[in-house]
Amino acid sequence: MEINELRYGNWIMSKSSSIPFEVYIGDFEPIFDNPEHYFGMPITKEWLLKFGFTESNLDVDNTWLNLRYRFLNFASDESVNFEKVYLTINKMEVVCKHVHQLQNLYFALTGEELTCKS
């Protein structure tokens, strides 16, 4: 993981712990010293629901998960464990693999933080 990918409030994982954590001001120095000890958290249905996404229609074979939050439409093939993650913004498709990427994209588009609602 590169330090320039992170913003305060991003959710990431440490290789030494299976517990996700939110990046705060004091965290940047240790992350910068050892960026190889950290990695992006994969996007999951649970994380999207925490951010306020709601389920929309399912496809015919019920393998694609479709969620919506404001102007973002999220789709992923659950049968391959979210290996393919797509965000559609007004017909433009963006691939995000990690929670911090989704948070950063949302901030870049709206100027608002995408935070946990629960």
C-alpha positions as CSV (number, residue, x, y, z in Angstrom):
1,M,0.0,0.0,0.0
2,E,1.3,3.5,-0.9
3,I,0.9,6.3,1.7
4,N,-0.4,8.6,-1.0
5,E,-3.5,6.4,-1.3
6,L,-4.7,7.2,2.2
7,R,-6.7,10.0,3.7
8,Y,-7.8,10.5,7.3
9,G,-10.9,8.5,8.0
10,N,-10.0,5.7,5.5
11,W,-10.6,2.1,6.7
12,I,-7.6,-0.3,6.2
13,M,-6.1,-3.5,7.6
14,S,-2.9,-4.3,9.3
15,K,-1.1,-7.5,8.4
16,S,-0.5,-8.1,12.1
17,S,-4.2,-7.9,13.0
18,S,-7.4,-9.0,11.5
19,I,-9.3,-6.0,12.9
20,P,-10.0,-3.2,10.5
21,F,-9.1,0.3,11.7
22,E,-9.8,3.9,10.7
23,V,-6.7,6.1,9.8
24,Y,-6.2,9.0,12.1
25,I,-3.7,11.8,12.2
26,G,-1.2,9.9,14.5
27,D,-1.4,6.8,12.3
28,F,0.3,8.3,9.2
29,E,3.9,8.2,10.6
30,P,3.9,4.5,11.4
31,I,2.1,3.7,8.1
32,F,4.6,5.8,6.2
33,D,7.5,4.0,8.0
34,N,6.1,0.5,7.2
35,P,3.6,0.7,4.3
36,E,4.1,-3.0,3.5
37,H,2.5,-3.9,6.9
38,Y,-0.9,-2.5,5.7
39,F,-3.3,-3.4,3.0
40,G,-6.6,-2.2,1.6
41,M,-9.7,-3.8,3.0
42,P,-11.8,-5.5,0.3
43,I,-15.2,-4.1,-0.3
44,T,-17.9,-6.4,1.1
45,K,-21.7,-6.2,1.3
46,E,-21.4,-5.5,5.0
47,W,-19.2,-2.5,4.5
48,L,-21.5,-1.1,1.8
49,L,-24.5,-1.4,4.1
50,K,-22.5,0.3,6.9
51,F,-21.9,3.2,4.6
52,G,-25.6,3.6,3.9
53,F,-26.0,1.7,0.6
54,T,-29.4,-0.1,0.3
55,E,-30.2,-3.2,-1.8
56,S,-31.9,-2.7,-5.1
57,N,-33.1,-5.3,-7.6
58,L,-31.3,-8.6,-8.0
59,D,-30.5,-10.1,-11.4
60,V,-32.2,-13.2,-12.7
61,D,-29.8,-15.7,-11.3
62,N,-29.4,-13.8,-8.0
63,T,-25.6,-13.8,-8.2
64,W,-25.1,-10.1,-8.7
65,L,-25.4,-7.8,-5.7
66,N,-26.8,-4.4,-6.6
67,L,-26.7,-1.6,-4.0
68,R,-27.4,2.1,-4.3
69,Y,-26.3,5.1,-2.3
70,R,-27.3,8.6,-3.5
71,F,-25.9,8.8,-7.1
72,L,-23.7,5.7,-6.8
73,N,-24.8,2.3,-8.1
74,F,-22.7,-0.7,-6.9
75,A,-22.7,-4.1,-8.5
76,S,-20.6,-7.1,-7.8
77,D,-20.8,-10.8,-8.6
78,E,-21.2,-12.4,-5.1
79,S,-20.4,-15.8,-6.6
80,V,-16.7,-14.8,-7.0
81,N,-16.5,-13.1,-3.6
82,F,-16.5,-9.5,-4.9
83,E,-13.6,-10.1,-7.2
84,K,-15.3,-7.8,-9.7
85,V,-16.5,-4.6,-8.2
86,Y,-18.1,-1.9,-10.3
87,L,-19.4,1.5,-9.4
88,T,-21.6,3.3,-11.9
89,I,-21.8,7.0,-11.7
90,N,-24.2,8.4,-14.4
91,K,-23.2,5.7,-16.9
92,M,-19.5,6.0,-16.1
93,E,-18.1,2.7,-14.7
94,V,-15.3,2.7,-12.1
95,V,-13.6,-0.3,-10.6
96,C,-12.9,-0.1,-6.8
97,K,-11.4,-3.1,-5.0
98,H,-10.8,-1.6,-1.5
99,V,-12.9,0.4,1.0
100,H,-10.4,3.3,1.1
101,Q,-10.7,3.6,-2.7
102,L,-14.4,3.9,-2.5
103,Q,-14.1,6.5,0.3
104,N,-11.6,8.5,-1.7
105,L,-13.7,8.4,-4.9
106,Y,-16.8,9.5,-3.0
107,F,-14.9,12.4,-1.4
108,A,-13.4,13.5,-4.7
109,L,-16.9,13.6,-6.3
110,T,-18.9,15.2,-3.5
111,G,-16.5,16.9,-1.1
112,E,-18.1,14.9,1.7
113,E,-16.8,11.9,3.7
114,L,-18.3,8.5,3.2
115,T,-18.6,7.3,6.8
116,C,-20.2,4.5,8.6
117,K,-23.8,5.2,9.4
118,S,-24.1,2.6,12.3
